[in-house]
């Protein structure tokens, strides 16, 4: 696990069986550390077996329904 900045984290996940569980846990942790909802956390595939999670800014907020 690598922390790029205060609002993002990069994970290298080798075990495909635990991929979803690991990402869900990381999203929950990052959202609680930044006191925001999990839907404000962006997950991108940044390389082979590598995922970057980041807190989206106000400009990328979801539109209210």
Secondary structure, 3 states (H helix, E strand, C coil): CEEEECCEEEEECCCHHHHHHHHHHHHHHHHHHCCCCHHHEEEEEEECCEEEEEECCHHHCCCCC
